[in-house]
Amino acid sequence: MIRLSHIEKRFGEAVILKDINLAMEEGSVTALVGPSGGGKSTLLRCINLLEIPSKGSLTLGDHSITFAPDKKLGWPDIQRIRRQTGMVFQNFQLFPHRTALENVMESLLTVLKWPKEKARAHAMELLTKVGMAHKADAWPATLSGGQQQRVAIARALAPSPRVLLCDEPTSALDPELAAEVVDVLAKLAAEGTTMVMATHDLRLASRIANHVVFLEAGQVIETGPARDVFDHPREERTRQFVATVTAAQTHEG
């Protein structure tokens, strides 16, 4: 479904991702965890080419792309990958001048060229799925952070992507509002939605993910089933990280 082979990402002389090799199956939920600056968000953004890898190859569904420092990607190649992904950002990024319903309809109208009534009906289905149908006509500024993020999830799902990418989906929210978003993501996971999420929230990762990748300094330190990585990590660095973050989150909660 998603395969990353020997992915490297450089910004100038700085190497942000080093020789990343991962495979994510259809219907799986993969959590990218690790300390800040470890490369989680950059790796996530490489999957839908918001960041273009410096070298390596990416396969998403039926499309494969090889990257090299002297190779410029064509827009059609980028579009073929992006149209298979939906992105949920840390800070929602809803259009402030569009209602919740209009935000969800936007890509259906402008990218897929759906008729307005068909787009409206599909958008209402998705708002219902995330528990936001009653706020369809609300402006983003009148919604709580949790409500905005649920609308953002509906918007990301609108074009029926093969994979949902979530970049720290709960980090801008207090615990109560974060719980609303976790419930929605858990429901999507139970329905078989393929997801990759970068998160520092181990409670979110342990509840939803069936596979975990621990990244530090741009390298994969450990990867495996979520329960194994969280309960019986093989690497000492993983053990330290899980213990520290779990203690901090227990104190917060």
Residue pairs with C-beta under 8 A, 6 or more apart in sequence:
1 23
1 24
1 25
1 26
1 28
1 60
1 61
1 162
1 163
1 194
2 22
2 23
2 24
2 47
2 58
2 59
2 60
2 163
2 194
2 196
3 22
3 23
3 24
3 57
3 58
3 59
4 20
4 21
4 22
4 23
4 43
4 46
4 47
4 56
4 57
4 58
5 21
5 56
5 57
5 58
5 59
6 19
6 20
6 21
6 55
6 56
6 57
7 17
7 19
7 20
7 21
7 43
7 46
7 53
7 55
7 56
7 57
7 58
7 67
8 15
8 17
8 18
8 19
8 20
8 53
8 54
8 55
8 56
9 15
9 16
9 17
9 39
9 42
9 43
9 46
9 51
9 53
9 54
9 218
10 16
10 54
15 218
16 39
16 42
16 218
17 39
17 42
17 43
17 46
17 53
17 218
18 217
18 218
18 219
19 56
19 219
20 43
20 56
20 219
20 220
21 220
22 30
22 213
22 220
22 223
24 30
24 163
24 194
24 196
24 211
25 194
26 162
26 194
27 192
27 193
27 194
28 194
28 195
28 210
28 211
29 189
29 193
29 194
29 195
29 196
29 197
29 208
29 209
29 210
29 211
30 195
30 196
30 197
30 209
30 210
30 211
30 212
30 213
31 197
31 198
31 199
31 204
31 205
31 208
31 209
31 211
31 212
31 213
31 226
32 40
32 43
32 44
32 196
32 197
32 198
32 199
32 213
32 215
33 40
33 199
33 200
33 202
33 205
33 212
33 213
33 214
33 215
33 241
34 40
34 214
34 215
34 216
34 221
34 241
35 216
35 241
36 200
38 215
38 216
38 217
38 218
39 215
39 217
39 218
39 219
40 198
40 199
40 215
41 167
41 168
41 198
42 51
42 218
43 198
43 215
44 165
44 166
44 167
44 196
44 197
44 198
45 51
45 167
46 52
46 53
46 58
47 58
47 60
47 81
47 85
47 163
47 165
47 196
48 81
48 82
48 85
48 87
48 165
49 58
49 65
49 73
49 78
49 81
49 82
50 87
52 67
52 73
53 67
54 67
54 69
55 67
55 68
55 69
56 66
56 67
57 64
57 65
57 66
57 67
58 64
58 65
58 67
58 81
59 65
60 81
60 84
60 85
60 162
60 163
61 84
61 162
63 77
63 80
63 81
63 84
65 73
65 77
65 81
67 73
83 111
83 159
83 161
84 161
84 162
84 163
85 161
85 162
85 163
85 164
85 165
86 155
86 156
86 157
86 158
86 159
86 161
86 163
86 164
86 165
87 156
87 165
87 166
87 167
88 149
88 152
88 153
88 156
88 164
88 165
88 166
88 167
88 169
89 152
89 167
90 167
90 168
90 169
90 171
90 172
91 172
92 140
92 145
92 148
92 149
92 151
92 152
92 172
93 152
94 100
94 103
94 140
94 148
94 151
94 152
94 155
95 102
95 103
95 106
95 140
96 139
96 140
96 141
98 106
98 140
99 136
99 137
99 138
99 139
100 127
100 132
100 135
100 136
100 137
100 138
100 139
100 140
100 143
100 151
101 120
101 123
101 124
101 127
101 136
101 137
103 140
103 151
103 152
103 155
104 123
104 126
104 127
104 151
104 154
104 155
104 158
105 116
105 119
105 120
105 123
105 158
106 155
106 158
107 155
107 158
107 159
108 114
108 118
108 119
108 122
108 123
108 158
108 159
109 116
109 119
111 159
112 159
114 122
122 158
123 136
123 154
123 158
124 133
124 136
126 154
126 155
126 157
126 158
127 133
127 135
127 136
127 151
127 154
129 154
129 157
129 184
129 187
130 150
130 151
130 153
130 154
130 184
131 150
131 180
131 184
132 147
132 150
132 151
132 154
135 143
135 147
135 151
140 148
140 151
143 151
144 177
145 172
145 173
145 174
145 177
146 173
146 176
146 177
146 178
146 179
146 180
146 181
147 180
149 169
149 170
149 172
149 173
149 177
149 180
149 181
150 180
150 181
150 184
153 164
153 169
153 181
153 184
153 185
153 188
156 164
156 165
157 164
157 188
157 193
162 194
163 194
163 195
163 196
164 188
164 193
164 194
164 195
164 196
165 195
165 196
165 197
166 185
166 195
166 196
166 197
166 198
166 199
167 197
167 198
168 198
168 199
168 200
169 181
169 185
169 197
169 199
169 204
170 178
170 181
170 182
170 199
170 201
170 204
171 199
171 200
171 201
173 181
175 252
175 253
178 201
178 204
182 203
182 204
182 207
182 208
185 195
185 197
185 204
185 208
186 207
186 208
188 195
189 195
189 208
195 208
197 204
197 205
197 208
197 209
199 205
200 245
201 249
202 230
202 242
202 245
202 246
202 249
203 249
203 253
205 212
205 226
205 230
206 226
206 227
206 230
209 226
210 225
210 226
211 223
211 224
211 225
211 226
212 223
212 224
212 225
212 226
212 229
212 230
213 220
213 222
213 223
214 220
214 221
214 222
214 223
214 229
214 233
214 235
214 237
214 238
214 241
215 221
216 237
216 241
221 235
221 237
221 238
222 229
222 233
222 234
222 235
222 237
222 238
223 229
224 234
229 238
229 242
230 242
233 239
233 242
